[in-house]
Amino acid sequence: MKVTPIPKTPRIHDKNCIDKIRAIGHCEVCGSSYLLQVHHIKSRGSNGGDTEDNTVCLCWICHRKAHSGEISKETLLHIVGRRRRCLTF
């Protein structure tokens, strides 16, 4: 029996979006401006793209907390929604 692989959805690669998120200039959770990183809410391995709705700017500590589950995906999605209402990209 031949198994047909399920095709993956192509991931969105957008360096401009990553640069815009990084340019926010502070952690969107705690406000720190030290060692900022872009976090994908839906991971790249799960076909999460480089989109404004899927990325947040986090300091390295909050980024680690997001990966460990100490900062929930719901919290991160709330931040994205708040940013969408407040900022214009």
Disulfide bonds with the S-S distance in Angstrom:
none
